[in-house]
Amino acid sequence: QNGHSRRFARNALPRRAGRCSEKGRVMIDDYYNSIHNSGLGHRAVAVYRCLQDHANAEGCCWLAMSTIAAELHLPRATVKRALDELCREGFIRKEHRWRENGSLSSNLYYIQPL
């Protein structure tokens, strides 16, 4: 078993679902129904899971596309397409961030409630 499949087996449940004890099993079922039955490509699901893994308590993170690509062993262009798909389908919201000198920094991603 390679490290990639162990990573997903070890993190079988989404981080955000584990935080909501009052709904328990229902929230986990909603997660799987929403993500895995959504028609999203498997790469978009992997990118979504990566964003969830790095999100703070408010559900936002600011990973660079190259960081996501390196972590998932995917080409940067594939990650870009997956992020576009996740935005288009309403699973995440993307906000551009700018440095003080006016250059573009990493995007800020908000994971939308399911």
N, C-alpha and C positions, 0 to 999 in steps of 0.2 A: 504494500500500500504506500503510495507516494504522499508527500507532505500536503499536496493540494487537497486530496480527498480526506485526509485526516483532519484538516482544518475545518472543512464543512461538517464532518461527522461530530467533531468536538463542539462546534457551535450550532448544533441542530436547531435550537430555538432562537428566535430573534431576541436581541437584547431588550428592545422596547416592550415586547410582550411580557417578559419576566417582571417588569416593574409594576404591573397593574394587577395586584393580587385580588382585588374585588371582583374582577370579571373572570379571572383564571382561564379555564379551558375555552370559554367562548371567544376570548380575544385571540388565543392561539389559533383556533379554528378559523376565525375571521382573517387572520394573517395569511394562513395557507390558502384559503379560498381566494383572497384578493390577489396575492402575488402569483401563485402557481396555476391558477385557473384564469389569469387575466389575458393570456395570449402574448405576454411579454416573452421575448427571446431569452434563452438560458443565460446569455452574456449580460443582458440587462438585469436579470435577477441577481446574478453574481455581483454586479456593480452596486445594486441596491443594498445587498447584504454587506458589502464593503463599507458603504456610506453609513449604514446602521452601526457597524462595529466601531466606527470612529466618531460617531455623533455624541455630542454632549447631552446633558439632561434636558435641554430645550429642543433636541432633535436637529441640531445643525452641526455642520462640519465644514472644513475649508481645505480639503485635500486637492492637491494639484492633479491634473489628469495623468501626468507621468508617474506620480506616486501610486495611483489606482492601477495603472497599467503594470507597473513593476510588481505590485503586490499580487495581482491576479494572473500575471504572466500572459498578458494580452497586449496586442498592439495599441498604441495611443489612439489611432483612428477608430478602432473598435470600441474603445472606452467612450470616445466622443459620440459615436452613434448611439451607444447604450444610454448615455446621459440625456441625449436629445429625445430618445424614446421614452425614458422615464419622465421627463418634463412634459412631453406631449400627452402622455397618458395620465398625468396628474399625481404621480407617486412622489415626485420631488419638485421643489421650486428652486430655481437658480438665480443668484444675484451676483452681478459683477462687483469686484472689489478693485480699488485703485490705490496705488502707492502715492506718497506725497509728491513724488516727481512727475506724476501723471501717467506712469506706465501701468499696465494691467497686472494685477496680482492674481493669485488663485481665486476661483469662484467660491462663493458661500452657498452651500446646499442646505436646504431645509427639507427634512423628511416630513411629508404630509401625513396627517392621521389617516388611517385606513378606514 
